[in-house]
Amino acid sequence: MLAVFTALFLFAAGCNSPAKETATQTTDASVQASQPVQVDEKEIDTLTKEFFKNVEKLDIETCMSFFEDSPDFLSINPDGTVGDYGSLKKLNADGFSQMASFKLTPKKEAIRILSDSQVLYAFNHSQDATLKNGQKLHYENVSGTMLFTKINGAWKATFYQESASAPVVLK
């Protein structure tokens, strides 16, 4: 049960609205040296902020719309298991269903433009969740990466990875 909450909490960190603006930086010397990149960093920043807003709303359907539902999608879950789109959705839907509220606080974010069709987004947040049974959990460090690929003109996450410190039960 704790593993489900941990995984859900971590996913929510990846889907939640930032409490404050954090500066993002883009650096990729190899891409910059070889050709100008046509990706607008602000587009990715807006996309990830919208994703996190929907995590805070515990809206699994909208959160999953940011991911590419294909056999090539890959997720690395906080417990170390490997999953696909369906297993990530089920894992997080199960967790969301047990939460009454969720809040994340961004610490650091980074956007790395890899090409005109691929962008890596990395984040570190703290997270707080209140379960429907009233229990409160705090995660001091939740970090993750999302690989966004431009597919049919839209950015979709084709890879998702999350790691977190153990939760602290608050009284």
GROMACS elastic network, one bead per residue, 0.5 to 0.9 nm:
[ bonds ]
;  ai    aj funct       b0    kb
    1     4     6  0.51793   500
    1     5     6  0.64334   500
    1     6     6  0.86145   500
    2     5     6  0.50656   500
    2     6     6  0.59723   500
    2     7     6  0.85030   500
    2   167     6  0.89835   500
    3     7     6  0.60387   500
    3     8     6  0.84157   500
    3    78     6  0.85213   500
    3    79     6  0.70171   500
    4     7     6  0.51583   500
    4     8     6  0.59991   500
    4     9     6  0.83569   500
    4    91     6  0.68910   500
    4    92     6  0.79541   500
    4    94     6  0.74215   500
    4    95     6  0.59440   500
    5     8     6  0.50239   500
    5     9     6  0.57890   500
    5    10     6  0.83416   500
    5    92     6  0.87336   500
    5    94     6  0.86355   500
    5    95     6  0.55769   500
    5    96     6  0.85566   500
    5    98     6  0.81056   500
    5    99     6  0.87153   500
    6     9     6  0.50967   500
    6    10     6  0.60850   500
    6    11     6  0.85593   500
    6    78     6  0.72913   500
    6    79     6  0.81499   500
    6    95     6  0.83729   500
    6   139     6  0.87293   500
    6   164     6  0.80116   500
    6   166     6  0.77580   500
    6   167     6  0.71817   500
    7    10     6  0.51389   500
    7    11     6  0.61321   500
    7    12     6  0.85451   500
    7    77     6  0.66830   500
    7    78     6  0.56337   500
    7    79     6  0.70596   500
    7    91     6  0.72016   500
    7    92     6  0.70259   500
    7    95     6  0.74418   500
    7   162     6  0.84038   500
    7   163     6  0.88609   500
    7   164     6  0.88318   500
    8    11     6  0.50426   500
    8    12     6  0.60664   500
    8    13     6  0.85690   500
    8    91     6  0.68179   500
    8    93     6  0.78364   500
    8    94     6  0.76539   500
    8    96     6  0.64985   500
    9    12     6  0.50697   500
    9    13     6  0.63519   500
    9    14     6  0.88923   500
    9    92     6  0.82976   500
    9    95     6  0.73958   500
    9    96     6  0.83007   500
    9   102     6  0.79939   500
    9   127     6  0.72594   500
    9   128     6  0.80487   500
    9   129     6  0.71422   500
    9   137     6  0.88804   500
    9   139     6  0.81400   500
    9   142     6  0.88059   500
   10    13     6  0.50055   500
   10    14     6  0.66708   500
   10    15     6  0.88719   500
   10    77     6  0.86027   500
   10    78     6  0.70209   500
   10   127     6  0.79756   500
   10   139     6  0.85003   500
   10   142     6  0.62353   500
   10   143     6  0.80509   500
   10   144     6  0.84454   500
   10   162     6  0.65149   500
   10   163     6  0.72146   500
   10   164     6  0.67685   500
   11    14     6  0.50832   500
   11    15     6  0.64028   500
   11    16     6  0.86431   500
   11    55     6  0.78054   500
   11    77     6  0.85298   500
   11    78     6  0.86437   500
   11    88     6  0.87715   500
   11    92     6  0.66311   500
   11   144     6  0.89377   500
   11   162     6  0.72640   500
   12    16     6  0.56082   500
   12    52     6  0.71827   500
   12    54     6  0.85520   500
   12    56     6  0.67305   500
   12    58     6  0.75608   500
   12    63     6  0.89605   500
   12    92     6  0.80101   500
   12    96     6  0.82823   500
   12   102     6  0.74872   500
   12   103     6  0.83453   500
   12   104     6  0.79513   500
   12   127     6  0.83088   500
   13    16     6  0.53404   500
   13    17     6  0.84888   500
   13    52     6  0.69065   500
   13    55     6  0.71675   500
   13    56     6  0.82808   500
   13   102     6  0.88098   500
   13   103     6  0.80296   500
   13   104     6  0.59612   500
   13   105     6  0.84727   500
   13   106     6  0.87180   500
   13   123     6  0.87936   500
   13   124     6  0.84923   500
   13   125     6  0.66648   500
   13   126     6  0.77103   500
   13   127     6  0.64607   500
   13   142     6  0.68891   500
   13   143     6  0.81797   500
   13   144     6  0.85405   500
   13   162     6  0.89684   500
   14    17     6  0.89131   500
   14    48     6  0.82185   500
   14    51     6  0.73952   500
   14    52     6  0.59413   500
   14    55     6  0.72761   500
   14   104     6  0.89838   500
   14   123     6  0.77746   500
   14   125     6  0.86460   500
   14   142     6  0.86982   500
   14   143     6  0.83516   500
   14   144     6  0.70860   500
   14   145     6  0.84914   500
   14   146     6  0.86161   500
   14   162     6  0.80818   500
   15    48     6  0.75828   500
   15    49     6  0.79676   500
   15    50     6  0.78583   500
   15    53     6  0.63634   500
   15    54     6  0.59257   500
   15    56     6  0.68979   500
   15    58     6  0.86427   500
   15    63     6  0.63808   500
   16    48     6  0.86623   500
   16    49     6  0.73439   500
   16    50     6  0.79001   500
   16    51     6  0.63130   500
   16    54     6  0.59631   500
   16    57     6  0.77630   500
   16    58     6  0.85721   500
   16   102     6  0.80267   500
   16   103     6  0.69368   500
   16   104     6  0.60983   500
   16   105     6  0.86655   500
   17    20     6  0.87839   500
   17    48     6  0.84392   500
   17    49     6  0.55876   500
   17    50     6  0.67708   500
   17    51     6  0.71797   500
   17    54     6  0.71230   500
   17    55     6  0.71569   500
   17    56     6  0.62104   500
   17    57     6  0.88834   500
   17   103     6  0.78013   500
   17   104     6  0.69264   500
   17   105     6  0.81793   500
   17   106     6  0.86479   500
   18    21     6  0.67627   500
   18    22     6  0.82738   500
   18    49     6  0.66485   500
   18    52     6  0.68122   500
   18    53     6  0.74262   500
   18   103     6  0.85046   500
   18   104     6  0.63878   500
   18   105     6  0.57267   500
   18   106     6  0.55834   500
   18   125     6  0.87617   500
   19   103     6  0.82874   500
   19   104     6  0.69552   500
   19   105     6  0.53953   500
   19   106     6  0.67837   500
   20   105     6  0.73433   500
   20   106     6  0.70090   500
   21   106     6  0.80516   500
   22   106     6  0.71335   500
   22   107     6  0.74068   500
   22   108     6  0.66511   500
   22   109     6  0.68085   500
   23   108     6  0.78778   500
   23   109     6  0.71777   500
   23   110     6  0.80355   500
   24    41     6  0.85484   500
   24    45     6  0.78719   500
   24   108     6  0.79852   500
   24   109     6  0.57430   500
   24   111     6  0.61809   500
   25    41     6  0.86069   500
   25   109     6  0.81185   500
   25   110     6  0.56463   500
   25   111     6  0.60072   500
   25   112     6  0.75772   500
   26    41     6  0.74568   500
   26   110     6  0.69399   500
   26   111     6  0.53351   500
   26   112     6  0.50719   500
   26   113     6  0.65785   500
   27    31     6  0.88123   500
   27    32     6  0.80534   500
   27   111     6  0.79879   500
   27   112     6  0.59755   500
   27   113     6  0.72366   500
   28    31     6  0.56224   500
   28    32     6  0.61072   500
   28    33     6  0.85040   500
   28   112     6  0.64258   500
   28   113     6  0.65402   500
   28   114     6  0.69050   500
   29    32     6  0.50121   500
   29    33     6  0.57880   500
   29    34     6  0.84718   500
   30    33     6  0.52553   500
   30    34     6  0.62702   500
   30    35     6  0.87000   500
   30   114     6  0.87185   500
   31    34     6  0.53393   500
   31    35     6  0.60720   500
   31    36     6  0.73667   500
   31    37     6  0.71953   500
   31   113     6  0.78775   500
   31   114     6  0.65746   500
   31   115     6  0.67447   500
   32    35     6  0.56427   500
   32    36     6  0.58525   500
   32    37     6  0.69284   500
   33    36     6  0.78098   500
   36   116     6  0.89556   500
   37    40     6  0.84684   500
   37   113     6  0.77462   500
   37   114     6  0.86021   500
   37   115     6  0.64823   500
   37   116     6  0.56938   500
   38   115     6  0.82607   500
   38   116     6  0.56433   500
   38   117     6  0.89337   500
   39    42     6  0.87742   500
   39    43     6  0.79066   500
   39    44     6  0.85651   500
   39   113     6  0.71839   500
   39   115     6  0.77967   500
   39   116     6  0.55976   500
   39   117     6  0.77494   500
   39   118     6  0.87925   500
   39   119     6  0.83932   500
   40    43     6  0.54300   500
   40    44     6  0.71572   500
   41    44     6  0.53490   500
   41    45     6  0.62620   500
   41    46     6  0.87040   500
   41   111     6  0.71637   500
   41   112     6  0.86169   500
   41   113     6  0.77850   500
   41   119     6  0.89649   500
   42    46     6  0.59970   500
   42    47     6  0.84095   500
   43    46     6  0.52430   500
   43    47     6  0.61733   500
   43    48     6  0.87821   500
   44    48     6  0.61576   500
   44    49     6  0.85570   500
   44   111     6  0.77261   500
   44   119     6  0.80324   500
   44   121     6  0.81316   500
   44   148     6  0.85723   500
   44   155     6  0.81383   500
   45    48     6  0.53541   500
   45    49     6  0.62322   500
   45    50     6  0.86678   500
   45   111     6  0.78547   500
   45   121     6  0.88078   500
   46    49     6  0.52136   500
   46    50     6  0.62057   500
   46    51     6  0.86349   500
   47    50     6  0.52290   500
   47    51     6  0.62397   500
   47    52     6  0.88258   500
   47    66     6  0.84442   500
   47   155     6  0.83209   500
   48    52     6  0.62305   500
   48    53     6  0.86208   500
   48    66     6  0.89062   500
   48   121     6  0.83162   500
   49    52     6  0.51867   500
   49    53     6  0.62388   500
   49    54     6  0.88260   500
   50    53     6  0.50872   500
   50    54     6  0.65074   500
   50    55     6  0.88838   500
   50    63     6  0.89965   500
   51    54     6  0.53624   500
   51    55     6  0.65523   500
   51    62     6  0.80701   500
   51    63     6  0.59981   500
   51    64     6  0.89337   500
   51    66     6  0.69589   500
   52    56     6  0.63927   500
   52    57     6  0.86877   500
   52    63     6  0.80306   500
   52   104     6  0.84304   500
   53    56     6  0.52595   500
   53    57     6  0.64560   500
   53    58     6  0.88280   500
   53    63     6  0.88969   500
   54    58     6  0.62497   500
   54    59     6  0.55171   500
   54    60     6  0.77446   500
   54    62     6  0.65623   500
   54    63     6  0.58092   500
   55    59     6  0.60527   500
   55    60     6  0.72623   500
   55    62     6  0.85602   500
   55    63     6  0.63152   500
   55    96     6  0.87836   500
   55   102     6  0.77455   500
   55   103     6  0.86301   500
   56    59     6  0.77223   500
   56   101     6  0.72432   500
   56   102     6  0.52240   500
   56   103     6  0.58264   500
   56   104     6  0.75807   500
   57    60     6  0.86395   500
   57   101     6  0.77613   500
   57   102     6  0.75303   500
   58    63     6  0.82777   500
   58    93     6  0.85896   500
   58    96     6  0.56740   500
   58    97     6  0.81093   500
   58    99     6  0.79069   500
   58   100     6  0.86667   500
   58   101     6  0.76470   500
   58   102     6  0.74053   500
   59    62     6  0.56638   500
   59    63     6  0.61228   500
   59    64     6  0.86720   500
   59    93     6  0.86646   500
   59    96     6  0.79144   500
   60    63     6  0.50053   500
   60    64     6  0.60207   500
   60    65     6  0.86355   500
   60    89     6  0.73212   500
   60    92     6  0.72026   500
   60    93     6  0.59290   500
   60    96     6  0.73157   500
   61    64     6  0.53099   500
   61    65     6  0.64521   500
   61    89     6  0.84358   500
   61    93     6  0.86694   500
   62    65     6  0.51316   500
   62    66     6  0.73151   500
   63    66     6  0.58721   500
   63    67     6  0.78350   500
   64    67     6  0.54179   500
   64    68     6  0.82360   500
   64    69     6  0.84578   500
   64    85     6  0.83705   500
   64    88     6  0.87515   500
   64    89     6  0.67367   500
   65    68     6  0.74276   500
   65    69     6  0.83149   500
   65   156     6  0.81141   500
   66   155     6  0.77406   500
   66   156     6  0.54491   500
   66   157     6  0.61587   500
   67    70     6  0.89641   500
   67    73     6  0.80197   500
   67    85     6  0.76351   500
   67   148     6  0.84882   500
   67   155     6  0.86622   500
   67   156     6  0.50483   500
   67   158     6  0.62285   500
   67   159     6  0.81628   500
   67   160     6  0.86620   500
   68    71     6  0.89933   500
   68    72     6  0.84734   500
   68    73     6  0.64222   500
   68    85     6  0.75528   500
   68   149     6  0.88104   500
   68   151     6  0.85791   500
   68   155     6  0.88806   500
   68   156     6  0.53232   500
   68   157     6  0.58039   500
   68   158     6  0.55406   500
   68   159     6  0.86693   500
   69    72     6  0.82690   500
   69    73     6  0.66902   500
   69    84     6  0.85741   500
   69    85     6  0.57125   500
   69    86     6  0.79261   500
   69   158     6  0.83123   500
   70    73     6  0.55594   500
   70    84     6  0.83320   500
   70    85     6  0.70650   500
   70   158     6  0.83857   500
   71    74     6  0.82329   500
   71    84     6  0.72274   500
   71    85     6  0.77842   500
   72    84     6  0.79378   500
   72    85     6  0.88539   500
   72   158     6  0.72649   500
   72   159     6  0.86937   500
   73    83     6  0.84122   500
   73    84     6  0.57135   500
   73    85     6  0.60098   500
   73   157     6  0.80372   500
   73   159     6  0.58408   500
   73   160     6  0.83641   500
   74    82     6  0.71877   500
   74    83     6  0.59505   500
   74    84     6  0.50758   500
   74    85     6  0.69948   500
   74    88     6  0.89923   500
   74   158     6  0.65844   500
   74   160     6  0.65125   500
   74   161     6  0.84459   500
   75    81     6  0.83084   500
   75    82     6  0.57303   500
   75    84     6  0.59059   500
   75    85     6  0.74596   500
   75    87     6  0.87840   500
   75    88     6  0.69662   500
   75   158     6  0.84414   500
   75   159     6  0.56766   500
   75   161     6  0.55853   500
   75   162     6  0.83210   500
   76    79     6  0.82341   500
   76    80     6  0.62229   500
   76    81     6  0.59416   500
   76    83     6  0.63117   500
   76    84     6  0.88304   500
   76   159     6  0.81984   500
   76   160     6  0.63035   500
   76   162     6  0.64462   500
   76   163     6  0.86483   500
   77    80     6  0.53213   500
   77    81     6  0.53383   500
   77    82     6  0.61760   500
   77    83     6  0.71794   500
   77    88     6  0.79645   500
   77   160     6  0.81364   500
   77   161     6  0.61082   500
   77   162     6  0.57001   500
   77   163     6  0.72956   500
   78    81     6  0.73806   500
   78   161     6  0.75888   500
   78   162     6  0.51844   500
   78   164     6  0.64199   500
   79    82     6  0.89629   500
   79   162     6  0.88352   500
   79   163     6  0.78331   500
   79   164     6  0.89692   500
   80   162     6  0.88726   500
   80   163     6  0.83755   500
   82    87     6  0.89623   500
   83    86     6  0.78444   500
   83    87     6  0.55814   500
   83    88     6  0.61825   500
   84    87     6  0.54084   500
   84    88     6  0.61555   500
   84    89     6  0.86127   500
   85    88     6  0.52699   500
   85    89     6  0.61804   500
   85    90     6  0.86956   500
   86    89     6  0.51397   500
   86    90     6  0.61672   500
   86    91     6  0.85642   500
   87    90     6  0.50862   500
   87    91     6  0.59735   500
   87    92     6  0.85251   500
   88    91     6  0.51791   500
   88    92     6  0.61874   500
   88    93     6  0.84190   500
   89    92     6  0.53643   500
   89    93     6  0.58773   500
   89    94     6  0.84726   500
   90    93     6  0.50531   500
   90    94     6  0.60383   500
   90    95     6  0.85545   500
   91    94     6  0.53995   500
   91    95     6  0.64652   500
   91    96     6  0.88156   500
   92    96     6  0.59026   500
   92    97     6  0.83851   500
   93    96     6  0.50531   500
   93    97     6  0.60555   500
   93    98     6  0.88202   500
   94    97     6  0.53335   500
   94    98     6  0.68697   500
   95    98     6  0.53855   500
   95    99     6  0.67542   500
   96    99     6  0.52559   500
   96   100     6  0.82117   500
   96   101     6  0.89013   500
   97   100     6  0.81235   500
   97   132     6  0.85334   500
   98   130     6  0.89123   500
   98   131     6  0.57802   500
   98   132     6  0.57352   500
   98   133     6  0.81475   500
   99   102     6  0.71582   500
   99   129     6  0.68869   500
   99   130     6  0.59365   500
   99   132     6  0.52593   500
   99   133     6  0.84170   500
  100   129     6  0.76528   500
  100   130     6  0.55363   500
  100   131     6  0.51309   500
  100   133     6  0.83340   500
  100   134     6  0.80569   500
  101   128     6  0.83317   500
  101   129     6  0.57199   500
  101   130     6  0.52054   500
  101   131     6  0.69520   500
  101   132     6  0.81982   500
  102   127     6  0.74411   500
  102   128     6  0.58539   500
  102   130     6  0.64594   500
  102   131     6  0.86907   500
  103   126     6  0.85701   500
  103   127     6  0.57439   500
  103   128     6  0.51905   500
  103   129     6  0.63539   500
  103   130     6  0.89808   500
  104   125     6  0.63480   500
  104   126     6  0.56831   500
  104   128     6  0.62071   500
  104   129     6  0.85974   500
  105   124     6  0.87870   500
  105   125     6  0.53788   500
  105   126     6  0.52284   500
  105   127     6  0.62307   500
  105   128     6  0.85152   500
  106   109     6  0.74207   500
  106   123     6  0.75635   500
  106   124     6  0.62553   500
  106   126     6  0.65533   500
  106   127     6  0.86625   500
  107   123     6  0.77020   500
  107   124     6  0.54787   500
  107   125     6  0.50709   500
  107   126     6  0.72308   500
  107   141     6  0.88429   500
  108   122     6  0.82166   500
  108   123     6  0.57339   500
  108   124     6  0.51494   500
  108   125     6  0.69744   500
  109   121     6  0.73743   500
  109   122     6  0.56223   500
  109   124     6  0.63607   500
  109   125     6  0.86219   500
  110   120     6  0.81439   500
  110   121     6  0.57993   500
  110   122     6  0.51970   500
  110   123     6  0.64899   500
  111   119     6  0.69795   500
  111   120     6  0.58527   500
  111   122     6  0.65450   500
  111   123     6  0.89554   500
  112   118     6  0.89281   500
  112   119     6  0.57561   500
  112   120     6  0.50606   500
  112   121     6  0.63792   500
  112   122     6  0.83392   500
  113   116     6  0.75394   500
  113   117     6  0.86518   500
  113   118     6  0.65982   500
  113   120     6  0.63762   500
  113   121     6  0.86386   500
  114   117     6  0.77340   500
  114   118     6  0.54225   500
  114   119     6  0.53142   500
  114   120     6  0.69625   500
  115   118     6  0.51421   500
  115   119     6  0.68484   500
  116   119     6  0.79992   500
  116   150     6  0.81334   500
  117   148     6  0.79722   500
  117   149     6  0.54526   500
  117   151     6  0.79943   500
  117   155     6  0.83432   500
  118   147     6  0.69307   500
  118   148     6  0.55556   500
  118   150     6  0.64579   500
  118   155     6  0.85675   500
  119   146     6  0.82991   500
  119   147     6  0.58813   500
  119   148     6  0.51203   500
  119   149     6  0.66105   500
  119   150     6  0.86836   500
  119   155     6  0.89868   500
  120   145     6  0.69103   500
  120   146     6  0.58810   500
  120   148     6  0.61841   500
  120   149     6  0.88692   500
  121   144     6  0.82813   500
  121   145     6  0.55487   500
  121   146     6  0.51945   500
  121   147     6  0.63648   500
  121   148     6  0.75571   500
  122   143     6  0.73555   500
  122   144     6  0.56612   500
  122   146     6  0.65048   500
  122   147     6  0.87950   500
  123   142     6  0.79475   500
  123   143     6  0.54017   500
  123   144     6  0.54493   500
  123   145     6  0.64978   500
  123   146     6  0.88055   500
  124   141     6  0.65214   500
  124   142     6  0.54770   500
  124   144     6  0.67396   500
  125   139     6  0.84609   500
  125   140     6  0.74163   500
  125   141     6  0.57823   500
  125   142     6  0.52050   500
  125   143     6  0.64574   500
  126   138     6  0.74853   500
  126   139     6  0.55032   500
  126   141     6  0.50727   500
  126   142     6  0.59376   500
  126   143     6  0.87950   500
  127   137     6  0.81285   500
  127   138     6  0.57567   500
  127   139     6  0.50521   500
  127   140     6  0.66120   500
  127   141     6  0.76544   500
  127   142     6  0.73525   500
  128   136     6  0.72477   500
  128   137     6  0.56930   500
  128   139     6  0.64149   500
  128   140     6  0.86510   500
  129   135     6  0.82844   500
  129   136     6  0.57182   500
  129   137     6  0.52298   500
  129   138     6  0.66119   500
  129   139     6  0.86937   500
  130   133     6  0.80575   500
  130   134     6  0.60467   500
  130   135     6  0.57512   500
  130   137     6  0.64289   500
  131   134     6  0.52692   500
  131   135     6  0.52734   500
  131   136     6  0.62965   500
  131   137     6  0.79972   500
  132   135     6  0.73807   500
  133   136     6  0.89764   500
  135   169     6  0.73420   500
  135   170     6  0.73807   500
  135   171     6  0.76641   500
  136   168     6  0.84471   500
  136   169     6  0.58802   500
  136   170     6  0.52113   500
  136   171     6  0.69438   500
  137   167     6  0.60426   500
  137   168     6  0.56389   500
  137   170     6  0.57612   500
  137   171     6  0.89512   500
  138   166     6  0.87537   500
  138   167     6  0.54166   500
  138   168     6  0.51043   500
  138   169     6  0.64482   500
  138   170     6  0.69073   500
  139   142     6  0.67148   500
  139   164     6  0.72285   500
  139   165     6  0.63558   500
  139   166     6  0.66248   500
  139   168     6  0.63924   500
  140   164     6  0.80793   500
  140   165     6  0.66616   500
  140   166     6  0.82512   500
  140   167     6  0.74915   500
  140   168     6  0.82327   500
  141   163     6  0.83257   500
  141   164     6  0.56137   500
  141   165     6  0.55444   500
  141   166     6  0.85698   500
  142   162     6  0.72028   500
  142   163     6  0.58252   500
  142   165     6  0.65792   500
  143   161     6  0.83589   500
  143   162     6  0.57653   500
  143   163     6  0.53323   500
  143   164     6  0.61803   500
  144   160     6  0.73183   500
  144   161     6  0.52519   500
  144   163     6  0.61197   500
  144   164     6  0.85334   500
  145   159     6  0.78600   500
  145   160     6  0.58005   500
  145   161     6  0.52535   500
  145   162     6  0.66708   500
  146   157     6  0.59830   500
  146   158     6  0.74895   500
  146   159     6  0.55978   500
  146   161     6  0.66095   500
  146   162     6  0.89108   500
  147   156     6  0.81495   500
  147   157     6  0.53697   500
  147   158     6  0.57847   500
  147   159     6  0.50622   500
  147   160     6  0.66522   500
  148   155     6  0.58356   500
  148   156     6  0.52141   500
  148   158     6  0.59902   500
  148   159     6  0.74000   500
  149   154     6  0.80436   500
  149   155     6  0.55067   500
  149   156     6  0.54865   500
  149   157     6  0.62204   500
  149   158     6  0.64246   500
  150   153     6  0.58523   500
  150   154     6  0.52616   500
  150   156     6  0.63318   500
  150   157     6  0.87842   500
  151   154     6  0.52967   500
  151   155     6  0.61946   500
  151   156     6  0.67401   500
  152   155     6  0.84090   500
  157   160     6  0.69515   500
  164   167     6  0.82290   500
